[in-house]
């Protein structure tokens, strides 16, 4: 099963690069990043609520939360650089 997810990840990563290159053409890179981030937030939280996983927020280990926050910062900085590079 993990192989299907790996293939899906590769496919969508490639699709993202193509769509981003076209979408960022006439848009400031920071604004493009913000728009993409809002879409991802809505999708991710929609999945969390649809699957009834929001209750797990109360029981997350502190170390996991810290590392997820740091990962989120790194992801955000990566996207800012990525979008700027695509322009």
C-alpha distances in whole Angstrom, upper triangle without the diagonal:
4,5,5,7,9,10,11,13,15,16,17,19,21,21,23,25,26,27,28,31,32,32,34,37,39,38,39,36,36,36,33,31,33,32,28,28,29,27,24,26,26,22,21,24,23,20,21,24,22,19,23,21,25,26,24,27,29,28,26,27,30,28,25,27,29,26,25,28,29,25,26,30,28,26,29,31,29,29,32,33,30,32,35,34,33,36
4,5,5,6,9,10,10,12,14,15,16,18,20,21,23,25,25,26,29,30,30,32,35,37,36,37,33,34,34,31,29,30,30,26,26,28,25,22,24,25,21,20,23,23,19,20,23,22,20,23,21,24,26,23,25,28,26,24,25,27,26,22,24,26,23,22,25,26,22,23,27,25,23,26,28,25,26,29,30,27,29,32,31,30,34
4,5,5,6,8,10,11,12,14,15,17,18,20,21,23,24,25,27,29,30,31,34,37,36,36,33,34,34,31,29,31,30,27,27,29,26,23,26,26,23,22,25,25,21,23,26,25,23,26,24,27,29,27,28,32,30,28,28,31,29,25,27,29,26,24,27,27,24,25,28,26,24,27,29,26,26,30,29,27,29,32,30,29,33
4,5,5,6,9,10,10,12,14,15,16,18,20,21,22,24,26,27,28,29,32,35,34,35,32,33,33,29,28,30,28,25,25,27,24,21,24,24,20,20,23,22,19,21,24,22,21,24,23,26,28,26,28,31,30,28,29,31,30,26,28,30,27,25,28,28,24,25,28,26,24,27,29,26,25,29,29,26,28,31,30,28,32
4,5,5,6,9,10,10,12,14,15,16,18,20,20,22,24,26,26,27,30,33,31,32,29,30,30,27,25,26,25,22,22,23,21,18,20,21,17,16,20,20,16,18,21,20,18,21,20,23,25,23,25,28,27,24,26,28,26,23,24,26,23,21,24,24,21,21,24,23,20,23,25,22,22,26,26,23,25,28,28,26,30
4,5,5,6,9,10,10,12,14,15,17,19,20,21,23,25,25,26,29,32,31,31,28,29,30,26,24,26,26,22,22,24,22,19,22,23,20,18,22,22,19,21,24,23,22,25,23,25,28,25,26,30,28,26,27,28,26,23,25,26,23,21,24,24,20,21,24,22,19,22,24,21,21,25,25,22,24,27,26,25,28
4,5,5,6,9,10,11,12,14,16,17,18,20,21,23,24,25,28,31,30,31,28,29,30,26,25,27,26,22,23,25,22,20,23,24,20,20,23,23,20,23,26,24,23,26,25,28,30,28,29,33,32,29,30,32,30,26,28,29,26,24,27,27,23,23,26,24,21,24,25,22,22,25,25,22,24,27,25,24,27
4,5,5,6,8,10,10,12,14,15,16,18,20,21,22,23,26,29,28,29,26,27,27,24,22,24,23,19,20,22,19,17,20,20,17,17,20,20,17,20,22,21,20,24,23,25,28,26,27,30,30,27,29,30,29,25,26,28,25,22,25,25,22,22,24,23,20,22,24,21,20,24,24,21,22,26,25,23,26
4,5,5,6,9,10,10,12,14,15,16,18,20,20,22,24,27,26,27,24,24,25,21,20,22,21,17,18,20,18,15,18,19,16,15,19,19,17,19,22,21,21,24,22,24,27,25,25,29,28,25,27,28,26,23,24,25,22,19,22,22,18,18,21,19,16,19,21,18,17,21,21,18,19,23,22,20,24
4,6,5,6,9,10,11,13,14,15,17,19,20,21,23,26,26,26,23,25,25,22,20,23,22,19,20,22,20,17,21,22,19,19,22,23,21,23,26,25,24,27,26,28,31,29,29,32,32,29,30,31,29,26,26,27,24,22,24,24,20,20,22,20,17,20,21,18,17,21,20,17,19,22,20,19,22
4,5,5,6,9,10,11,12,14,16,17,18,20,22,25,25,26,23,25,25,21,20,23,22,18,20,22,19,17,21,21,18,19,22,22,20,23,26,24,24,27,26,28,31,30,30,34,33,31,32,33,31,28,29,30,27,24,26,26,22,22,24,22,19,21,23,20,18,22,22,18,19,22,21,19,22
4,5,5,6,9,10,10,12,14,15,16,17,20,23,22,23,20,22,22,18,17,19,18,14,16,18,15,13,17,18,15,15,19,19,17,20,23,22,22,25,24,25,29,27,28,31,31,28,30,31,30,26,26,27,25,22,24,24,20,19,22,20,17,18,20,17,16,19,19,16,17,20,19,17,20
4,5,5,6,9,10,10,12,15,15,16,18,22,21,21,18,20,20,17,16,18,17,14,15,18,16,14,17,19,16,16,20,21,19,21,24,24,24,27,25,26,30,28,28,31,31,28,29,30,28,25,25,26,23,21,22,22,18,18,19,17,14,16,17,14,13,16,16,13,14,17,16,15,18
4,5,5,7,9,10,11,13,14,16,17,21,20,22,19,21,21,18,17,20,19,16,18,20,18,17,20,21,19,20,23,24,22,25,28,27,27,30,29,30,33,32,32,35,35,32,33,34,32,29,29,29,26,24,26,25,21,21,23,20,17,19,20,16,15,18,17,14,15,18,16,14,17
4,5,5,6,8,10,11,12,14,16,19,19,21,18,20,20,16,16,19,17,14,16,18,16,15,19,19,17,18,22,22,21,24,26,25,26,29,28,29,33,31,31,35,35,32,34,34,33,30,30,30,28,25,26,26,23,22,23,22,18,19,21,18,15,18,18,15,15,18,17,14,17
4,5,5,6,8,10,10,12,14,17,16,17,15,17,17,13,12,15,14,10,13,15,13,12,16,17,15,16,20,20,20,22,25,24,25,28,27,27,31,30,29,33,33,30,32,32,31,27,27,28,25,22,23,23,20,18,20,18,15,16,17,14,12,15,15,11,11,15,14,12,15
4,6,5,6,9,10,10,12,16,15,17,14,16,17,13,13,16,15,12,15,18,16,15,19,20,19,20,23,24,23,25,28,28,28,31,30,30,34,32,32,35,35,32,34,34,32,29,29,29,26,24,24,24,21,19,20,18,15,16,17,13,11,14,13,10,10,13,11,9,12
4,5,5,7,9,10,11,15,15,17,15,18,18,14,15,18,16,14,17,19,17,17,21,22,20,22,25,25,25,27,30,29,30,33,32,33,36,35,34,38,38,36,37,37,35,32,32,32,30,27,28,27,24,23,24,22,19,19,20,17,15,16,16,12,12,15,13,10,12
4,5,5,6,8,10,13,13,15,14,16,15,12,13,15,13,11,15,16,14,15,18,19,17,19,23,22,23,25,27,27,28,31,30,31,34,33,33,36,37,34,36,36,35,32,31,32,29,27,27,27,24,22,23,22,18,18,19,17,14,16,16,13,11,15,14,11,13
4,5,5,6,8,11,11,12,10,13,12,9,10,13,11,9,12,15,13,14,17,18,17,19,22,22,23,25,27,27,29,31,30,30,34,33,32,35,36,33,35,34,33,30,29,29,27,25,24,24,22,20,20,19,16,15,16,14,11,12,13,10,8,11,11,8,10
4,6,6,6,10,11,12,11,14,14,11,12,15,14,13,16,18,17,17,21,22,21,23,26,26,27,29,31,31,32,35,34,34,37,36,35,39,39,36,38,37,36,33,32,32,30,27,27,27,24,22,22,21,18,18,18,15,13,13,13,10,8,10,10,6,7
4,6,6,9,10,13,12,15,14,11,14,16,14,13,17,18,17,18,21,22,21,24,26,26,27,30,32,31,33,35,35,35,38,38,37,40,41,38,40,40,38,36,34,35,33,30,30,29,27,25,25,24,21,20,21,19,16,16,16,13,11,13,13,9,10
4,6,7,7,10,10,13,11,8,11,13,11,10,14,15,14,15,19,19,19,21,24,24,25,27,29,29,31,33,32,32,36,35,34,38,39,36,38,37,37,34,32,33,31,28,27,28,25,23,23,22,19,18,19,18,14,14,16,13,10,12,13,10,10
4,6,5,7,6,10,9,6,9,12,11,10,14,15,15,16,19,20,20,22,25,25,26,29,30,31,32,34,33,33,36,36,34,38,39,36,37,37,36,33,32,31,30,27,26,26,24,22,21,21,18,16,17,15,12,12,13,11,7,9,10,7,7
4,6,8,9,12,12,10,13,15,14,14,17,19,18,20,23,24,24,26,28,29,30,32,34,34,36,38,37,37,40,40,38,41,43,40,41,40,39,37,35,35,33,31,30,29,27,25,25,24,21,20,20,18,15,15,15,13,10,10,11,8,6
4,7,9,12,11,10,13,15,14,15,18,19,19,21,23,24,25,27,29,29,31,33,34,35,37,39,38,37,41,40,39,42,43,41,42,41,40,38,36,36,35,32,31,31,29,26,26,25,23,21,21,20,17,16,17,15,12,12,14,11,9
4,6,8,7,6,10,11,10,12,15,16,16,18,20,21,22,24,26,27,28,30,32,32,34,36,35,34,38,37,35,39,40,38,39,38,37,35,33,33,32,29,28,28,26,23,23,23,20,18,18,18,15,13,15,14,10,10,13,11,9
4,6,5,6,9,10,11,12,14,16,17,19,20,22,23,24,26,27,29,30,32,33,35,36,35,34,37,37,34,38,39,36,38,36,35,33,31,31,30,27,26,25,24,22,20,20,19,16,16,16,13,11,12,13,9,8,12,11,8
4,5,5,6,9,10,11,12,14,16,16,18,20,21,22,24,26,27,28,30,31,33,34,33,32,35,34,32,35,37,34,35,33,32,30,28,28,26,24,23,22,21,18,17,17,15,12,12,12,9,7,9,9,5,5,9,8,7
4,5,5,6,9,10,10,12,14,15,16,19,20,21,22,24,26,27,28,30,31,33,31,29,33,32,29,33,34,31,32,31,30,28,26,25,24,22,20,20,19,16,15,15,14,10,11,12,9,6,9,10,8,8,11,12,11
4,5,5,6,9,10,11,13,14,15,17,19,20,21,23,25,26,27,28,30,32,30,29,32,32,29,33,34,32,33,32,32,30,27,27,26,24,22,22,21,18,17,18,16,13,14,15,11,10,13,13,10,11,14,13,12
4,5,5,6,9,10,11,12,14,16,17,18,20,21,23,24,26,27,29,30,29,28,32,31,29,33,34,31,33,32,31,29,27,27,26,23,22,22,20,17,17,17,15,12,13,13,10,9,12,11,7,10,12,11,11
4,6,5,6,9,10,10,12,14,15,16,18,20,21,22,24,25,27,28,27,26,29,28,26,29,31,28,29,28,28,25,23,23,22,19,18,18,16,14,13,14,11,8,10,10,7,6,10,9,7,9,12,12,12
4,5,5,6,9,10,10,12,14,15,16,18,20,21,22,24,26,27,25,24,27,27,25,28,29,27,29,27,27,25,23,23,22,19,18,18,17,14,14,15,13,10,12,13,10,9,13,13,11,13,16,15,15
4,5,5,6,9,10,11,13,14,16,17,19,20,21,23,25,26,25,24,27,27,25,29,31,28,30,29,29,27,25,25,24,21,20,21,20,16,17,18,15,12,15,15,12,12,15,14,12,14,17,16,16
4,6,5,6,9,10,11,12,14,15,17,18,20,21,23,24,23,22,26,26,24,28,29,26,28,28,28,25,23,24,22,19,18,19,17,14,15,16,13,11,14,13,10,11,14,12,10,14,16,14,15
4,5,5,6,9,10,10,12,14,15,16,18,20,21,22,21,20,23,23,21,24,26,23,25,24,24,22,19,20,19,16,15,16,15,11,12,14,11,9,12,12,9,11,14,13,12,15,17,17,18
4,5,5,6,9,10,11,12,14,15,16,18,20,21,20,19,22,22,20,24,26,24,26,25,26,23,21,22,21,18,17,19,17,14,15,17,14,12,15,16,13,14,18,17,15,18,21,20,20
4,5,5,6,9,10,11,12,14,16,16,18,20,19,19,22,23,21,25,26,24,27,27,27,24,22,24,23,19,19,21,19,15,17,18,15,14,17,17,14,16,19,17,16,19,21,19,20
4,5,5,6,8,10,11,12,14,15,17,18,17,17,20,20,19,22,24,21,24,24,24,21,19,20,19,16,16,18,15,12,15,16,12,12,16,15,12,15,18,16,15,19,20,19,21
4,5,5,6,8,10,10,12,14,15,16,15,14,18,18,16,19,21,19,22,22,22,19,17,19,18,15,14,17,15,12,14,16,13,12,16,17,14,16,19,19,18,21,23,22,23
4,6,5,6,9,10,11,12,14,15,15,14,18,18,17,20,22,21,24,24,25,22,20,22,22,18,18,20,19,16,18,20,17,16,20,20,17,19,22,21,20,23,25,24,25
4,6,5,6,9,10,10,12,14,14,14,18,18,17,21,22,21,24,25,25,22,20,22,22,18,18,21,19,16,19,20,17,17,20,20,17,20,23,21,20,24,25,24,25
4,5,5,6,9,10,11,12,11,11,15,15,14,18,19,17,20,21,21,18,16,19,18,14,15,18,16,13,17,18,15,15,19,19,17,20,22,21,21,24,26,25,26
4,5,5,6,8,10,10,10,9,12,13,12,16,17,16,19,20,21,18,16,19,19,15,16,19,17,15,18,20,17,17,21,21,20,22,25,24,23,27,28,28,29
4,5,5,6,9,10,10,10,14,15,15,18,20,19,22,24,25,21,20,23,22,19,20,23,21,18,21,23,20,20,24,24,22,24,27,26,25,28,30,29,30
4,6,5,6,8,8,10,13,14,14,18,19,18,21,23,23,20,19,22,21,18,19,22,20,18,22,23,20,21,24,24,22,25,27,26,26,29,30,29,31
4,6,5,6,5,6,9,10,10,14,15,14,18,19,21,17,16,19,19,16,17,20,19,17,21,22,20,21,24,24,23,25,28,27,27,30,32,31,33
4,5,5,6,6,9,11,12,14,16,16,20,22,23,20,19,22,22,19,20,23,22,20,23,25,23,23,27,27,26,28,31,30,29,33,34,33,35
4,6,8,9,12,13,15,18,19,19,23,25,26,23,22,25,25,21,23,26,24,22,26,27,25,25,29,29,27,29,32,31,30,34,35,34,36
4,6,8,10,11,13,16,17,17,20,23,24,21,20,24,23,20,22,25,23,22,26,27,24,26,29,29,27,30,33,31,31,35,36,35,37
4,6,7,9,11,13,14,15,19,21,23,20,19,23,23,20,22,25,24,22,26,28,25,26,30,30,29,32,34,33,33,36,38,37,39
4,5,6,8,11,11,12,15,18,19,16,15,19,19,17,18,22,20,19,23,24,23,24,27,27,27,29,32,31,31,34,36,35,37
4,5,6,8,10,11,15,16,18,16,14,18,19,16,17,21,20,18,22,24,22,23,26,27,26,28,31,31,31,34,35,35,37
4,5,6,8,10,13,16,18,16,15,18,20,17,19,22,22,21,24,26,25,26,29,30,29,31,34,34,34,37,39,38,40
4,5,5,6,10,13,15,12,12,16,17,15,16,20,19,19,22,24,23,24,27,28,28,30,32,32,33,36,37,37,39
4,6,6,9,11,13,11,9,13,15,13,14,17,17,16,19,21,21,22,25,26,26,28,30,30,31,33,35,35,37
4,6,9,10,14,12,11,14,16,15,16,19,20,19,22,24,24,25,28,29,29,31,33,33,34,37,38,39,41
4,6,9,12,11,10,14,15,14,16,19,19,19,22,24,24,25,28,29,29,32,34,34,35,37,39,39,41
4,6,9,7,7,10,12,11,13,15,16,16,19,20,21,22,25,25,26,28,30,30,32,34,35,36,38
4,6,5,6,9,10,11,13,15,15,17,19,20,21,23,25,26,27,29,31,31,33,35,36,37,39
4,5,5,6,9,10,11,12,14,15,17,19,20,21,23,24,26,27,29,30,32,33,35,36,38
4,5,5,6,9,10,11,12,14,16,17,18,20,21,22,24,26,27,28,30,32,33,34,36
4,5,5,6,9,10,10,12,14,15,16,18,20,21,22,24,26,26,28,30,31,32,34
4,6,5,6,9,10,10,12,14,15,16,18,20,21,23,24,25,27,29,30,31,33
4,5,5,6,9,10,11,12,14,15,17,18,20,21,23,24,26,27,29,30,32
4,5,5,6,8,10,10,12,14,15,16,18,20,21,22,24,26,27,28,30
4,5,5,6,9,10,10,12,14,15,16,18,20,20,22,24,25,26,28
4,5,5,6,9,10,11,12,14,15,17,19,20,21,23,24,26,27
4,5,5,6,9,10,11,12,14,16,17,18,20,21,23,24,26
4,5,5,6,9,10,10,12,14,15,16,18,20,21,22,24
4,5,5,6,9,10,10,12,14,15,16,18,20,21,23
4,5,5,6,8,10,11,12,14,15,17,18,20,22
4,5,5,6,9,10,11,12,14,15,16,18,20
4,5,5,6,9,10,10,12,14,15,16,18
4,5,5,6,9,10,11,12,14,15,17
4,5,5,6,9,10,11,12,14,16
4,5,5,6,9,10,10,12,14
4,5,5,6,8,10,10,12
4,5,5,6,9,10,11
4,6,5,6,9,10
4,5,5,6,9
4,5,5,6
4,5,5
4,5
4
